[in-house]
Each structure stands twice: as C-alpha cells, then as structure tokens.
C-alpha cells in the first residue's frame, strides 16, 4: 500500500485507538486477545516476554531488542511473534500531538496450525531471507499490507459493537491469521507450527523453558524430549531467539524477578530466590547487565515513571 501513513484506513485505525485510549498506557480490551497501546513521548527501556501475537503500529516508532538483534518498528509496521520471547523495548518517536499507537492481537499457535493444514499447497513457499537465514527469528517485522490493516481495523471497531462481535469476532480472528499466513511473513509462521519441523521443535523447547525457568537447565533432557542432538538444538535455538538456551533462561528469570519486585513489592533477594538464583550477588550482577542498574535502583526509578509496557 503506497503512502500508508496517509491512507484513510491508517487514519481510521489510529482514530479508533485514540477513542479507546484517551490517556497513555497499555490496555487489554473486552475482546479476548486484543490490546491497545498509547505512548505520548519517548520512553525508558521496558521489559516483557512476547507471546505469539501480531502487532500493527499506527503511529510512532519503537525499538525492540532481543539477544543480539534490534528491530525498529516504523509507522504501519506489522510484527509477528511466533514464540514466547523476552525483549527490551523503548518508544523512540512519539509526542502528545502525535502519540505512539499500536494494536496487538494474540493468537494460539494451534489456530495457525489448523489453518496451515487446511490450506495445504495453497500457502506460499518459504523464501530465502538474508536478514534471518534458515528458519528465521521468532519475531519478524514487515510492512502492513491493506488486507491486514483492514482486518485489524475491523477487529478494533468491534469494541463499539458488542452485538456484532459475538458473531463476527471468530471470523475476523481467522481472517487475520489467514492474511498473515499468505503474506510476506507467512512462511516463517508456517515453520513454527508444522509438525516435527526444526522450528516447531525449538518452539516446544521454548515453551518448556518458560514453564520451568526457575529449575536448573538440562540441555540433554530438552534435546531428548524433541529428538534433537544437543549441538543441533543449541544452533537452532539461537537462530530463533538470537540467544543460547542459558541466556534465554537468564532473561526469563530476570524479567520475572523485575515483575515480582515492581508488581508484588518483593525484595531483591526474595525475588532472586523465587526465580531460581542461589546467589543474590550473581543475581544483582546479571540484573545490572540487562537493565543498566542494580535491582533496587532500577525498581525505584520505574516506580517514579509512568508504567509503559513493551508488550505492543
């Protein structure tokens, strides 16, 4: 779609988000899996764990880092996360007059797998990708085409029509997943749900690590569970997450500890033990490396600032 930021549909999506977000913040909506985000200015770094989702940016720009990779979301970028992934994000372009606006749609990988099986040979083939070779990263970004933008706009519009939502919501959800699958990022999505593919095995390992991140890391057991060698698992895992399994586990632990301290008021030592650390000093060192300040100083700073989550 040419000149996207000035396209009527783009303006309509931005206006819909503004109507439901009179103030900055992150809001889960009455529609399951749909969330809206507004930021009125550049933000400090925030942390979160992305879930499988599709996000469209209507206005503003954001930086998201995971592992050794940084992605810049431009206006009308479409982001697809196929796996759970710990990230650090920061709004880099927004103002009260032109706020950062985004829409996030969560999906179940089972929904994607069902459509992949149904579409079969009608799906586009996987293309080579010099940016993320092989199976590709767990997060990819492309330009939002007209079909995705139209479907996402109609999804947000259902917030104003609860009666219509009861009938149309399942259809629009399915349409959004379909549009994503047949678009430029679709081949990557396919790889993560195709039975016994390398990417799907890595996705299973990621799910297991997320469930048991506080337990000691046992690569051999994880590799055996998905029928991969340890070296193959390590290489494939790093392709998807841009991190080693150990780095991934550490980031899950640190993100959760930060949430526990900020959201539940836990002391740093208590939070560190809760997420699996045996040494508070090691926890403090690794926390400082990731977030740029020791736990107490970081949490005190966050409490003084507006809470702007990175989830979209």
C-alpha positions as CSV (number, residue, x, y, z in Angstrom):
1,X,0.0,0.0,0.0
2,X,1.6,3.3,-1.1
3,X,1.8,6.3,1.2
4,X,0.5,4.2,4.1
5,X,0.6,6.7,6.9
6,X,-1.8,9.0,5.0
7,X,-4.1,6.2,3.8
8,X,-7.7,6.6,5.1
9,X,-7.6,3.1,6.8
10,X,-4.4,4.1,8.6
11,X,-6.0,7.2,10.0
12,X,-9.2,5.2,10.9
13,X,-7.1,2.7,12.9
14,X,-5.3,5.5,14.7
15,X,-8.6,7.3,15.5
16,X,-10.1,4.1,16.8
17,X,-7.1,3.5,19.2
18,X,-7.3,7.1,20.3
19,X,-11.0,6.9,21.0
20,X,-10.4,3.9,23.4
21,X,-7.1,5.2,24.8
22,X,-7.7,8.8,26.0
23,X,-4.5,8.5,28.1
24,X,-1.2,6.8,27.5
25,X,-0.8,3.2,28.7
26,X,-1.4,-0.4,27.8
27,X,-5.0,-1.8,27.9
28,X,-6.4,-5.3,27.5
29,X,-9.8,-4.8,25.9
30,X,-13.1,-6.5,26.2
31,X,-12.2,-8.6,23.1
32,X,-10.1,-11.6,24.3
33,X,-6.6,-11.3,22.9
34,X,-6.9,-7.7,21.7
35,X,-4.9,-5.0,23.4
36,X,-4.2,-1.3,22.6
37,X,-1.2,0.8,23.4
38,X,-0.6,4.6,23.5
39,X,2.6,6.4,24.4
40,X,2.7,10.2,24.5
41,X,6.5,10.5,24.3
42,X,9.8,8.7,24.1
43,X,10.1,6.1,27.0
44,X,12.8,4.5,29.0
45,X,13.5,0.8,28.4
46,X,10.8,-1.6,29.4
47,X,10.8,-5.4,29.6
48,X,8.3,-8.1,28.8
49,X,8.0,-11.6,27.4
50,X,6.3,-11.5,24.0
51,X,3.7,-14.2,23.4
52,X,2.6,-15.5,20.0
53,X,0.9,-12.3,18.6
54,X,0.5,-9.9,15.7
55,X,1.0,-6.2,16.3
56,X,0.3,-3.3,13.9
57,X,1.8,0.2,14.6
58,X,-0.5,3.0,13.5
59,X,1.8,5.9,14.7
60,X,5.2,6.5,16.1
61,X,8.4,4.3,16.3
62,X,9.7,1.8,18.7
63,X,13.0,-0.1,19.2
64,X,12.8,-3.7,20.4
65,X,15.9,-5.7,21.4
66,X,16.3,-9.5,22.0
67,X,19.6,-11.3,22.1
68,X,22.0,-9.7,19.6
69,X,19.2,-8.2,17.5
70,X,17.4,-4.9,17.4
71,X,14.2,-4.2,15.4
72,X,12.9,-0.7,14.7
73,X,9.1,-0.6,14.3
74,X,8.1,2.1,11.8
75,X,4.6,3.5,11.3
76,X,2.4,0.8,9.9
77,X,4.9,-1.9,10.6
78,X,3.4,-5.4,11.2
79,X,5.2,-7.5,13.8
80,X,4.6,-11.2,14.2
81,X,5.9,-13.1,17.2
82,X,5.7,-16.9,16.7
83,X,7.2,-17.9,20.1
84,X,7.5,-16.6,23.6
85,X,10.5,-14.2,23.7
86,X,11.9,-11.9,26.4
87,X,12.5,-8.5,24.9
88,X,13.6,-4.9,25.9
89,X,11.6,-2.2,24.2
90,X,11.6,1.6,24.0
91,X,9.4,4.2,22.3
92,X,11.7,6.4,20.3
93,X,9.3,8.6,18.4
94,X,6.1,10.0,19.9
95,X,4.6,13.2,21.3
96,X,1.3,14.3,22.9
97,X,0.2,15.7,19.5
98,X,1.3,12.5,17.6
99,X,1.3,9.7,20.1
100,X,2.7,6.2,19.6
101,X,-0.3,4.0,18.8
102,X,-0.3,0.2,18.4
103,X,-2.8,-2.7,18.3
104,X,-1.8,-6.2,19.5
105,X,-3.7,-9.4,18.6
106,X,-2.7,-12.6,20.4
107,X,-3.2,-15.9,18.7
108,X,-2.9,-19.5,19.7
109,X,-0.3,-21.5,17.6
110,X,-3.0,-24.2,17.4
111,X,-5.1,-21.8,15.4
112,X,-2.2,-21.2,13.0
113,X,-1.6,-25.0,12.7
114,X,-5.2,-25.7,11.9
115,X,-5.2,-23.2,9.0
116,X,-1.9,-24.4,7.7
117,X,-3.3,-27.9,7.5
118,X,-6.4,-26.7,5.8
119,X,-4.7,-24.5,3.2
120,X,-2.0,-27.1,2.4
121,X,-0.4,-26.5,-1.0
122,X,-2.3,-23.1,-1.4
123,X,0.2,-21.5,1.0
124,X,3.1,-19.5,-0.5
125,X,6.5,-21.3,-0.4
126,X,9.2,-20.3,2.1
127,X,11.6,-17.7,0.7
128,X,15.2,-17.2,1.5
129,X,15.8,-14.4,4.0
130,X,19.3,-12.8,4.3
131,X,18.3,-11.0,7.5
132,X,17.4,-14.1,9.4
133,X,18.7,-17.1,7.4
134,X,17.4,-20.7,7.8
135,X,14.2,-21.0,9.8
136,X,14.4,-17.3,10.8
137,X,13.9,-15.5,14.1
138,X,10.9,-16.0,16.4
139,X,10.0,-12.3,15.7
140,X,9.8,-10.8,12.3
141,X,8.6,-7.4,11.0
142,X,7.3,-6.3,7.7
143,X,5.0,-3.7,6.1
144,X,1.4,-4.0,7.0
145,X,-0.5,-4.6,3.7
146,X,-4.0,-3.4,3.0
147,X,-5.7,-6.8,3.9
148,X,-4.0,-7.0,7.4
149,X,-4.7,-3.3,8.1
150,X,-8.3,-3.6,7.0
151,X,-8.9,-6.7,9.2
152,X,-7.2,-5.2,12.2
153,X,-9.3,-2.0,11.8
154,X,-12.5,-4.1,11.7
155,X,-11.4,-6.0,14.8
156,X,-10.8,-2.8,16.9
157,X,-14.1,-1.4,15.6
158,X,-15.9,-4.4,17.2
159,X,-15.2,-2.8,20.5
160,X,-18.0,-0.3,19.7
161,X,-20.4,-3.1,18.5
162,X,-20.6,-5.9,21.2
163,X,-23.6,-7.5,19.5
164,X,-21.7,-7.7,16.2
165,X,-18.6,-9.0,18.0
166,X,-20.5,-12.1,19.2
167,X,-20.9,-13.3,15.5
168,X,-18.0,-11.6,13.7
169,X,-15.1,-11.9,16.1
170,X,-14.3,-15.6,15.3
171,X,-14.5,-14.8,11.6
172,X,-12.2,-11.8,11.8
173,X,-9.7,-13.6,14.1
174,X,-9.5,-16.4,11.5
175,X,-9.1,-13.8,8.7
176,X,-6.2,-12.1,10.4
177,X,-4.3,-15.3,10.8
178,X,-5.1,-16.2,7.2
179,X,-3.9,-12.9,5.9
180,X,-0.7,-13.2,7.9
181,X,-0.1,-16.7,6.6
182,X,-0.5,-15.8,2.9
183,X,1.6,-12.6,3.3
184,X,5.3,-12.0,3.3
185,X,5.8,-13.2,6.8
186,X,3.6,-16.3,6.5
187,X,6.3,-18.8,5.6
188,X,8.0,-18.1,8.9
189,X,4.8,-18.7,10.8
190,X,4.3,-21.9,9.0
191,X,7.6,-23.3,10.1
192,X,6.8,-22.9,13.8
193,X,3.6,-25.0,13.6
194,X,4.5,-27.7,11.0
195,X,4.6,-31.0,12.8
196,X,8.2,-32.1,13.6
197,X,9.8,-29.2,11.8
198,X,13.0,-27.9,13.3
199,X,11.4,-24.6,14.3
200,X,8.4,-26.4,15.8
201,X,10.8,-28.4,18.0
202,X,12.5,-25.2,19.1
203,X,9.1,-23.7,19.9
204,X,8.4,-26.8,22.2
205,X,11.7,-26.3,24.0
206,X,10.9,-22.6,24.5
207,X,7.5,-23.5,26.0
208,X,9.2,-25.9,28.3
209,X,11.8,-23.4,29.4
210,X,9.1,-20.9,30.1
211,X,7.2,-23.4,32.3
212,X,10.3,-24.4,34.2
213,X,12.6,-21.4,34.0
214,X,13.4,-21.5,37.8
215,X,14.7,-25.1,37.6
216,X,18.3,-26.0,36.6
217,X,18.9,-26.0,32.8
218,X,19.4,-29.5,31.5
219,X,20.1,-29.3,27.8
220,X,20.4,-33.0,27.2
221,X,16.9,-33.7,28.6
222,X,15.4,-30.9,26.5
223,X,17.2,-32.2,23.4
224,X,16.0,-35.8,24.1
225,X,12.4,-34.5,24.5
226,X,12.3,-33.1,21.0
227,X,14.5,-35.7,19.4
228,X,17.5,-33.4,18.6
229,X,21.2,-33.6,19.3
230,X,22.4,-31.1,21.9
231,X,24.5,-29.3,19.2
232,X,21.6,-29.1,16.8
233,X,19.3,-27.8,19.5
234,X,21.8,-25.1,20.5
235,X,22.3,-23.9,16.9
236,X,18.6,-23.9,16.1
237,X,17.6,-22.3,19.4
238,X,20.0,-19.5,18.7
239,X,18.6,-18.9,15.2
240,X,15.1,-18.5,16.6
241,X,15.8,-16.5,19.7
242,X,19.2,-14.9,19.0
243,X,20.2,-16.3,22.4
244,X,21.6,-19.5,23.7
245,X,19.3,-21.6,25.9
246,X,21.1,-20.4,29.0
247,X,20.9,-16.8,28.0
248,X,17.2,-17.2,27.3
249,X,16.6,-18.8,30.7
250,X,18.5,-16.0,32.5
251,X,16.4,-13.4,30.7
252,X,13.2,-15.1,31.6
253,X,14.4,-15.2,35.3
254,X,15.4,-11.6,35.3
255,X,12.2,-10.3,33.6
256,X,10.1,-12.3,36.1
257,X,12.2,-11.0,39.1
258,X,11.7,-7.4,37.9
259,X,7.9,-8.1,37.7
260,X,7.9,-9.5,41.2
261,X,9.7,-6.6,42.7
262,X,7.7,-3.9,40.8
263,X,4.3,-5.6,40.9
264,X,4.3,-7.5,44.1
265,X,6.8,-5.5,46.2
266,X,9.3,-8.3,46.8
267,X,12.8,-7.5,48.0
268,X,15.6,-8.3,45.5
269,X,16.9,-11.3,47.5
270,X,13.4,-12.9,47.8
271,X,12.7,-12.3,44.1
272,X,16.1,-13.8,43.1
273,X,15.4,-17.0,45.0
274,X,11.9,-17.2,43.7
275,X,13.1,-17.2,40.1
276,X,15.9,-19.8,40.7
277,X,19.0,-17.9,41.7
278,X,21.0,-19.3,44.6
279,X,23.4,-16.3,44.8
280,X,22.0,-12.8,45.4
281,X,25.3,-11.2,44.2
282,X,25.2,-13.1,40.9
283,X,21.5,-12.1,40.5
284,X,22.5,-8.4,41.1
285,X,25.4,-8.5,38.6
286,X,23.3,-10.1,35.9
287,X,20.3,-7.8,36.6
288,X,22.5,-4.8,36.3
289,X,24.0,-6.0,33.0
290,X,20.5,-6.5,31.5
291,X,18.6,-3.5,32.9
292,X,21.5,-1.0,33.4
293,X,21.2,-0.6,37.2
294,X,21.1,-2.7,40.3
295,X,17.7,-4.2,41.3
296,X,16.7,-1.6,44.0
297,X,17.8,1.4,42.0
298,X,16.1,0.2,38.8
299,X,12.8,-0.6,40.5
300,X,12.8,2.7,42.4
301,X,13.3,4.5,39.1
302,X,10.5,2.6,37.4
303,X,8.1,3.4,40.3
304,X,8.7,7.1,39.7
305,X,7.9,6.9,36.0
306,X,4.7,6.2,34.1
307,X,4.2,2.5,33.5
308,X,4.5,2.0,29.8
309,X,4.7,-1.7,29.0
310,X,6.6,-3.0,26.0
311,X,4.0,-5.6,25.1
312,X,3.0,-3.9,21.8
